[in-house]
Amino acid sequence: MTRYVKVAFFNGKSLDPMPPVDSKTAHARYLHVSEKEPLDEAAFVAWVKAASAIPGEKM
């Protein structure tokens, strides 16, 4: 991981606000975490809490 770590939110389009990076997948959104850019910790925590409240998918 030389540029960033990609955090995937598989139902990220249902989060408000949505994580910043779009996906080719219908519902996913991503957050890139880099040493070179500051992390908005409050937004990250809010996304993780909101994503944890969404029912998981059966595989």
PDB file of N, CA, C and O in Angstrom:
ATOM      1  N   MET A   1       0.844  -1.171   0.000  1.00  0.00           N
ATOM      2  CA  MET A   1       0.000   0.000   0.000  1.00  0.00           C
ATOM      3  C   MET A   1       0.888   1.232   0.000  1.00  0.00           C
ATOM      4  O   MET A   1       1.230   1.752   1.062  1.00  0.00           O
ATOM      5  N   THR A   2       1.253   1.689  -1.146  1.00  0.00           N
ATOM      6  CA  THR A   2       2.180   2.807  -1.213  1.00  0.00           C
ATOM      7  C   THR A   2       1.484   4.164  -1.322  1.00  0.00           C
ATOM      8  O   THR A   2       2.058   5.182  -0.938  1.00  0.00           O
ATOM      9  N   ARG A   3       0.249   4.188  -1.842  1.00  0.00           N
ATOM     10  CA  ARG A   3      -0.424   5.481  -2.011  1.00  0.00           C
ATOM     11  C   ARG A   3      -1.552   5.686  -1.008  1.00  0.00           C
ATOM     12  O   ARG A   3      -1.690   6.768  -0.437  1.00  0.00           O
ATOM     13  N   TYR A   4      -2.353   4.656  -0.794  1.00  0.00           N
ATOM     14  CA  TYR A   4      -3.478   4.779   0.130  1.00  0.00           C
ATOM     15  C   TYR A   4      -4.037   3.406   0.457  1.00  0.00           C
ATOM     16  O   TYR A   4      -3.725   2.416  -0.204  1.00  0.00           O
ATOM     17  N   VAL A   5      -4.863   3.366   1.481  1.00  0.00           N
ATOM     18  CA  VAL A   5      -5.633   2.168   1.829  1.00  0.00           C
ATOM     19  C   VAL A   5      -7.073   2.479   1.470  1.00  0.00           C
ATOM     20  O   VAL A   5      -7.604   3.521   1.856  1.00  0.00           O
ATOM     21  N   LYS A   6      -7.703   1.585   0.737  1.00  0.00           N
ATOM     22  CA  LYS A   6      -9.082   1.783   0.311  1.00  0.00           C
ATOM     23  C   LYS A   6     -10.012   1.116   1.317  1.00  0.00           C
ATOM     24  O   LYS A   6      -9.935  -0.093   1.536  1.00  0.00           O
ATOM     25  N   VAL A   7     -10.895   1.914   1.929  1.00  0.00           N
ATOM     26  CA  VAL A   7     -11.912   1.394   2.841  1.00  0.00           C
ATOM     27  C   VAL A   7     -13.205   1.295   2.048  1.00  0.00           C
ATOM     28  O   VAL A   7     -13.688   2.293   1.514  1.00  0.00           O
ATOM     29  N   ALA A   8     -13.762   0.100   1.971  1.00  0.00           N
ATOM     30  CA  ALA A   8     -14.971  -0.128   1.187  1.00  0.00           C
ATOM     31  C   ALA A   8     -16.208  -0.103   2.069  1.00  0.00           C
ATOM     32  O   ALA A   8     -16.250  -0.726   3.130  1.00  0.00           O
ATOM     33  N   PHE A   9     -17.207   0.626   1.613  1.00  0.00           N
ATOM     34  CA  PHE A   9     -18.532   0.622   2.218  1.00  0.00           C
ATOM     35  C   PHE A   9     -19.458   0.028   1.161  1.00  0.00           C
ATOM     36  O   PHE A   9     -19.848   0.711   0.214  1.00  0.00           O
ATOM     37  N   PHE A  10     -19.809  -1.253   1.328  1.00  0.00           N
ATOM     38  CA  PHE A  10     -20.517  -1.973   0.275  1.00  0.00           C
ATOM     39  C   PHE A  10     -21.911  -1.429   0.005  1.00  0.00           C
ATOM     40  O   PHE A  10     -22.417  -1.593  -1.105  1.00  0.00           O
ATOM     41  N   ASN A  11     -22.544  -0.793   0.968  1.00  0.00           N
ATOM     42  CA  ASN A  11     -23.814  -0.090   0.755  1.00  0.00           C
ATOM     43  C   ASN A  11     -23.607   1.404   0.998  1.00  0.00           C
ATOM     44  O   ASN A  11     -24.467   2.071   1.575  1.00  0.00           O
ATOM     45  N   GLY A  12     -22.488   1.913   0.565  1.00  0.00           N
ATOM     46  CA  GLY A  12     -22.099   3.288   0.828  1.00  0.00           C
ATOM     47  C   GLY A  12     -22.999   4.338   0.217  1.00  0.00           C
ATOM     48  O   GLY A  12     -23.057   5.462   0.714  1.00  0.00           O
ATOM     49  N   LYS A  13     -23.709   3.998  -0.856  1.00  0.00           N
ATOM     50  CA  LYS A  13     -24.602   4.986  -1.466  1.00  0.00           C
ATOM     51  C   LYS A  13     -25.837   5.232  -0.607  1.00  0.00           C
ATOM     52  O   LYS A  13     -26.575   6.188  -0.846  1.00  0.00           O
ATOM     53  N   SER A  14     -26.066   4.388   0.383  1.00  0.00           N
ATOM     54  CA  SER A  14     -27.203   4.605   1.283  1.00  0.00           C
ATOM     55  C   SER A  14     -26.799   5.449   2.493  1.00  0.00           C
ATOM     56  O   SER A  14     -27.655   5.803   3.303  1.00  0.00           O
ATOM     57  N   LEU A  15     -25.508   5.777   2.632  1.00  0.00           N
ATOM     58  CA  LEU A  15     -25.046   6.592   3.752  1.00  0.00           C
ATOM     59  C   LEU A  15     -25.221   8.074   3.414  1.00  0.00           C
ATOM     60  O   LEU A  15     -25.136   8.473   2.253  1.00  0.00           O
ATOM     61  N   ASP A  16     -25.464   8.874   4.440  1.00  0.00           N
ATOM     62  CA  ASP A  16     -25.661  10.311   4.239  1.00  0.00           C
ATOM     63  C   ASP A  16     -24.810  11.075   5.224  1.00  0.00           C
ATOM     64  O   ASP A  16     -25.080  11.028   6.424  1.00  0.00           O
ATOM     65  N   PRO A  17     -23.792  11.779   4.764  1.00  0.00           N
ATOM     66  CA  PRO A  17     -23.343  11.904   3.384  1.00  0.00           C
ATOM     67  C   PRO A  17     -22.618  10.636   2.930  1.00  0.00           C
ATOM     68  O   PRO A  17     -22.153   9.844   3.749  1.00  0.00           O
ATOM     69  N   MET A  18     -22.534  10.464   1.628  1.00  0.00           N
ATOM     70  CA  MET A  18     -21.861   9.294   1.074  1.00  0.00           C
ATOM     71  C   MET A  18     -20.348   9.451   1.201  1.00  0.00           C
ATOM     72  O   MET A  18     -19.835  10.568   1.139  1.00  0.00           O
ATOM     73  N   PRO A  19     -19.631   8.340   1.380  1.00  0.00           N
ATOM     74  CA  PRO A  19     -18.170   8.396   1.288  1.00  0.00           C
ATOM     75  C   PRO A  19     -17.769   8.966  -0.081  1.00  0.00           C
ATOM     76  O   PRO A  19     -18.527   8.833  -1.042  1.00  0.00           O
ATOM     77  N   PRO A  20     -16.601   9.592  -0.187  1.00  0.00           N
ATOM     78  CA  PRO A  20     -16.277  10.422  -1.346  1.00  0.00           C
ATOM     79  C   PRO A  20     -15.979   9.728  -2.669  1.00  0.00           C
ATOM     80  O   PRO A  20     -16.137  10.351  -3.720  1.00  0.00           O
ATOM     81  N   VAL A  21     -15.557   8.471  -2.664  1.00  0.00           N
ATOM     82  CA  VAL A  21     -15.087   7.859  -3.915  1.00  0.00           C
ATOM     83  C   VAL A  21     -16.136   6.897  -4.462  1.00  0.00           C
ATOM     84  O   VAL A  21     -16.588   5.987  -3.768  1.00  0.00           O
ATOM     85  N   ASP A  22     -16.516   7.117  -5.730  1.00  0.00           N
ATOM     86  CA  ASP A  22     -17.529   6.291  -6.385  1.00  0.00           C
ATOM     87  C   ASP A  22     -16.954   4.927  -6.751  1.00  0.00           C
ATOM     88  O   ASP A  22     -15.745   4.704  -6.677  1.00  0.00           O
ATOM     89  N   SER A  23     -17.837   4.028  -7.144  1.00  0.00           N
ATOM     90  CA  SER A  23     -17.459   2.660  -7.481  1.00  0.00           C
ATOM     91  C   SER A  23     -18.145   2.240  -8.771  1.00  0.00           C
ATOM     92  O   SER A  23     -19.146   2.832  -9.173  1.00  0.00           O
ATOM     93  N   LYS A  24     -17.605   1.221  -9.413  1.00  0.00           N
ATOM     94  CA  LYS A  24     -18.269   0.619 -10.567  1.00  0.00           C
ATOM     95  C   LYS A  24     -19.458  -0.221 -10.121  1.00  0.00           C
ATOM     96  O   LYS A  24     -20.371  -0.486 -10.903  1.00  0.00           O
ATOM     97  N   THR A  25     -19.438  -0.637  -8.857  1.00  0.00           N
ATOM     98  CA  THR A  25     -20.514  -1.439  -8.291  1.00  0.00           C
ATOM     99  C   THR A  25     -21.690  -0.531  -7.950  1.00  0.00           C
ATOM    100  O   THR A  25     -21.493   0.624  -7.572  1.00  0.00           O
ATOM    101  N   ALA A  26     -22.889  -1.035  -8.077  1.00  0.00           N
ATOM    102  CA  ALA A  26     -24.095  -0.218  -7.945  1.00  0.00           C
ATOM    103  C   ALA A  26     -24.221   0.509  -6.609  1.00  0.00           C
ATOM    104  O   ALA A  26     -24.628   1.670  -6.595  1.00  0.00           O
ATOM    105  N   HIS A  27     -23.893  -0.116  -5.506  1.00  0.00           N
ATOM    106  CA  HIS A  27     -24.182   0.465  -4.197  1.00  0.00           C
ATOM    107  C   HIS A  27     -22.947   0.867  -3.394  1.00  0.00           C
ATOM    108  O   HIS A  27     -23.076   1.502  -2.348  1.00  0.00           O
ATOM    109  N   ALA A  28     -21.769   0.512  -3.858  1.00  0.00           N
ATOM    110  CA  ALA A  28     -20.544   0.719  -3.069  1.00  0.00           C
ATOM    111  C   ALA A  28     -19.999   2.137  -3.211  1.00  0.00           C
ATOM    112  O   ALA A  28     -20.175   2.796  -4.235  1.00  0.00           O
ATOM    113  N   ARG A  29     -19.335   2.578  -2.156  1.00  0.00           N
ATOM    114  CA  ARG A  29     -18.553   3.820  -2.135  1.00  0.00           C
ATOM    115  C   ARG A  29     -17.281   3.535  -1.346  1.00  0.00           C
ATOM    116  O   ARG A  29     -17.237   2.595  -0.552  1.00  0.00           O
ATOM    117  N   TYR A  30     -16.258   4.337  -1.560  1.00  0.00           N
ATOM    118  CA  TYR A  30     -14.970   4.100  -0.918  1.00  0.00           C
ATOM    119  C   TYR A  30     -14.437   5.356  -0.245  1.00  0.00           C
ATOM    120  O   TYR A  30     -14.842   6.480  -0.545  1.00  0.00           O
ATOM    121  N   LEU A  31     -13.521   5.118   0.670  1.00  0.00           N
ATOM    122  CA  LEU A  31     -12.748   6.176   1.299  1.00  0.00           C
ATOM    123  C   LEU A  31     -11.290   5.778   1.155  1.00  0.00           C
ATOM    124  O   LEU A  31     -10.911   4.669   1.533  1.00  0.00           O
ATOM    125  N   HIS A  32     -10.466   6.667   0.615  1.00  0.00           N
ATOM    126  CA  HIS A  32      -9.035   6.415   0.513  1.00  0.00           C
ATOM    127  C   HIS A  32      -8.351   7.077   1.701  1.00  0.00           C
ATOM    128  O   HIS A  32      -8.498   8.280   1.919  1.00  0.00           O
ATOM    129  N   VAL A  33      -7.603   6.289   2.469  1.00  0.00           N
ATOM    130  CA  VAL A  33      -6.881   6.788   3.630  1.00  0.00           C
ATOM    131  C   VAL A  33      -5.403   6.838   3.261  1.00  0.00           C
ATOM    132  O   VAL A  33      -4.805   5.822   2.905  1.00  0.00           O
ATOM    133  N   SER A  34      -4.822   8.035   3.350  1.00  0.00           N
ATOM    134  CA  SER A  34      -3.439   8.255   2.935  1.00  0.00           C
ATOM    135  C   SER A  34      -2.668   8.964   4.036  1.00  0.00           C
ATOM    136  O   SER A  34      -3.244   9.723   4.815  1.00  0.00           O
ATOM    137  N   GLU A  35      -1.380   8.718   4.098  1.00  0.00           N
ATOM    138  CA  GLU A  35      -0.527   9.455   5.033  1.00  0.00           C
ATOM    139  C   GLU A  35      -0.413  10.921   4.632  1.00  0.00           C
ATOM    140  O   GLU A  35      -0.166  11.783   5.476  1.00  0.00           O
ATOM    141  N   LYS A  36      -0.591  11.200   3.353  1.00  0.00           N
ATOM    142  CA  LYS A  36      -0.366  12.549   2.842  1.00  0.00           C
ATOM    143  C   LYS A  36      -1.572  13.471   2.994  1.00  0.00           C
ATOM    144  O   LYS A  36      -1.434  14.690   2.891  1.00  0.00           O
ATOM    145  N   GLU A  37      -2.740  12.910   3.235  1.00  0.00           N
ATOM    146  CA  GLU A  37      -3.941  13.719   3.382  1.00  0.00           C
ATOM    147  C   GLU A  37      -4.533  13.481   4.764  1.00  0.00           C
ATOM    148  O   GLU A  37      -4.543  12.348   5.247  1.00  0.00           O
ATOM    149  N   PRO A  38      -5.024  14.533   5.401  1.00  0.00           N
ATOM    150  CA  PRO A  38      -5.609  14.346   6.733  1.00  0.00           C
ATOM    151  C   PRO A  38      -6.900  13.531   6.662  1.00  0.00           C
ATOM    152  O   PRO A  38      -7.674  13.651   5.713  1.00  0.00           O
ATOM    153  N   LEU A  39      -7.113  12.719   7.663  1.00  0.00           N
ATOM    154  CA  LEU A  39      -8.324  11.905   7.751  1.00  0.00           C
ATOM    155  C   LEU A  39      -9.355  12.667   8.560  1.00  0.00           C
ATOM    156  O   LEU A  39      -9.069  13.129   9.664  1.00  0.00           O
ATOM    157  N   ASP A  40     -10.549  12.797   8.014  1.00  0.00           N
ATOM    158  CA  ASP A  40     -11.653  13.389   8.761  1.00  0.00           C
ATOM    159  C   ASP A  40     -12.191  12.300   9.680  1.00  0.00           C
ATOM    160  O   ASP A  40     -13.086  11.541   9.307  1.00  0.00           O
ATOM    161  N   GLU A  41     -11.638  12.233  10.879  1.00  0.00           N
ATOM    162  CA  GLU A  41     -11.961  11.155  11.803  1.00  0.00           C
ATOM    163  C   GLU A  41     -13.438  11.136  12.179  1.00  0.00           C
ATOM    164  O   GLU A  41     -14.026  10.062  12.308  1.00  0.00           O
ATOM    165  N   ALA A  42     -14.037  12.292  12.353  1.00  0.00           N
ATOM    166  CA  ALA A  42     -15.455  12.346  12.723  1.00  0.00           C
ATOM    167  C   ALA A  42     -16.322  11.755  11.615  1.00  0.00           C
ATOM    168  O   ALA A  42     -17.259  11.008  11.895  1.00  0.00           O
ATOM    169  N   ALA A  43     -16.020  12.080  10.367  1.00  0.00           N
ATOM    170  CA  ALA A  43     -16.780  11.528   9.242  1.00  0.00           C
ATOM    171  C   ALA A  43     -16.561  10.024   9.141  1.00  0.00           C
ATOM    172  O   ALA A  43     -17.509   9.274   8.908  1.00  0.00           O
ATOM    173  N   PHE A  44     -15.321   9.577   9.315  1.00  0.00           N
ATOM    174  CA  PHE A  44     -15.024   8.148   9.240  1.00  0.00           C
ATOM    175  C   PHE A  44     -15.796   7.374  10.308  1.00  0.00           C
ATOM    176  O   PHE A  44     -16.397   6.341  10.013  1.00  0.00           O
ATOM    177  N   VAL A  45     -15.782   7.863  11.531  1.00  0.00           N
ATOM    178  CA  VAL A  45     -16.513   7.199  12.621  1.00  0.00           C
ATOM    179  C   VAL A  45     -18.009   7.182  12.310  1.00  0.00           C
ATOM    180  O   VAL A  45     -18.672   6.168  12.530  1.00  0.00           O
ATOM    181  N   ALA A  46     -18.543   8.286  11.805  1.00  0.00           N
ATOM    182  CA  ALA A  46     -19.968   8.352  11.468  1.00  0.00           C
ATOM    183  C   ALA A  46     -20.319   7.338  10.382  1.00  0.00           C
ATOM    184  O   ALA A  46     -21.355   6.679  10.468  1.00  0.00           O
ATOM    185  N   TRP A  47     -19.460   7.201   9.352  1.00  0.00           N
ATOM    186  CA  TRP A  47     -19.717   6.227   8.285  1.00  0.00           C
ATOM    187  C   TRP A  47     -19.685   4.799   8.824  1.00  0.00           C
ATOM    188  O   TRP A  47     -20.537   3.984   8.468  1.00  0.00           O
ATOM    189  N   VAL A  48     -18.724   4.494   9.669  1.00  0.00           N
ATOM    190  CA  VAL A  48     -18.627   3.137  10.221  1.00  0.00           C
ATOM    191  C   VAL A  48     -19.848   2.830  11.084  1.00  0.00           C
ATOM    192  O   VAL A  48     -20.411   1.740  10.983  1.00  0.00           O
ATOM    193  N   LYS A  49     -20.266   3.770  11.929  1.00  0.00           N
ATOM    194  CA  LYS A  49     -21.460   3.556  12.755  1.00  0.00           C
ATOM    195  C   LYS A  49     -22.704   3.386  11.889  1.00  0.00           C
ATOM    196  O   LYS A  49     -23.507   2.484  12.126  1.00  0.00           O
ATOM    197  N   ALA A  50     -22.863   4.232  10.910  1.00  0.00           N
ATOM    198  CA  ALA A  50     -24.037   4.141  10.027  1.00  0.00           C
ATOM    199  C   ALA A  50     -24.016   2.835   9.227  1.00  0.00           C
ATOM    200  O   ALA A  50     -25.054   2.195   9.060  1.00  0.00           O
ATOM    201  N   ALA A  51     -22.844   2.442   8.735  1.00  0.00           N
ATOM    202  CA  ALA A  51     -22.734   1.199   7.965  1.00  0.00           C
ATOM    203  C   ALA A  51     -23.006  -0.018   8.835  1.00  0.00           C
ATOM    204  O   ALA A  51     -23.556  -1.011   8.358  1.00  0.00           O
ATOM    205  N   SER A  52     -22.627   0.051  10.109  1.00  0.00           N
ATOM    206  CA  SER A  52     -22.860  -1.094  11.001  1.00  0.00           C
ATOM    207  C   SER A  52     -24.344  -1.277  11.311  1.00  0.00           C
ATOM    208  O   SER A  52     -24.758  -2.359  11.728  1.00  0.00           O
ATOM    209  N   ALA A  53     -25.140  -0.241  11.113  1.00  0.00           N
ATOM    210  CA  ALA A  53     -26.574  -0.331  11.365  1.00  0.00           C
ATOM    211  C   ALA A  53     -27.344  -0.907  10.175  1.00  0.00           C
ATOM    212  O   ALA A  53     -28.517  -1.258  10.302  1.00  0.00           O
ATOM    213  N   ILE A  54     -26.684  -1.002   9.021  1.00  0.00           N
ATOM    214  CA  ILE A  54     -27.329  -1.544   7.821  1.00  0.00           C
ATOM    215  C   ILE A  54     -27.266  -3.064   7.894  1.00  0.00           C
ATOM    216  O   ILE A  54     -26.201  -3.624   8.156  1.00  0.00           O
ATOM    217  N   PRO A  55     -28.399  -3.747   7.664  1.00  0.00           N
ATOM    218  CA  PRO A  55     -28.363  -5.215   7.688  1.00  0.00           C
ATOM    219  C   PRO A  55     -27.348  -5.765   6.682  1.00  0.00           C
ATOM    220  O   PRO A  55     -27.226  -5.256   5.568  1.00  0.00           O
ATOM    221  N   GLY A  56     -26.634  -6.791   7.084  1.00  0.00           N
ATOM    222  CA  GLY A  56     -25.641  -7.414   6.223  1.00  0.00           C
ATOM    223  C   GLY A  56     -26.292  -8.243   5.120  1.00  0.00           C
ATOM    224  O   GLY A  56     -27.491  -8.518   5.151  1.00  0.00           O
ATOM    225  N   GLU A  57     -25.479  -8.630   4.152  1.00  0.00           N
ATOM    226  CA  GLU A  57     -25.971  -9.464   3.066  1.00  0.00           C
ATOM    227  C   GLU A  57     -25.644 -10.911   3.356  1.00  0.00           C
ATOM    228  O   GLU A  57     -24.581 -11.220   3.895  1.00  0.00           O
ATOM    229  N   LYS A  58     -26.552 -11.793   3.002  1.00  0.00           N
ATOM    230  CA  LYS A  58     -26.306 -13.226   3.132  1.00  0.00           C
ATOM    231  C   LYS A  58     -25.520 -13.686   1.935  1.00  0.00           C
ATOM    232  O   LYS A  58     -25.861 -13.375   0.794  1.00  0.00           O
ATOM    233  N   MET A  59     -24.463 -14.431   2.200  1.00  0.00           N
ATOM    234  CA  MET A  59     -23.619 -14.889   1.095  1.00  0.00           C
ATOM    235  C   MET A  59     -23.681 -16.392   0.986  1.00  0.00           C
ATOM    236  O   MET A  59     -23.037 -16.975   0.114  1.00  0.00           O
TER     237      MET A  59
END
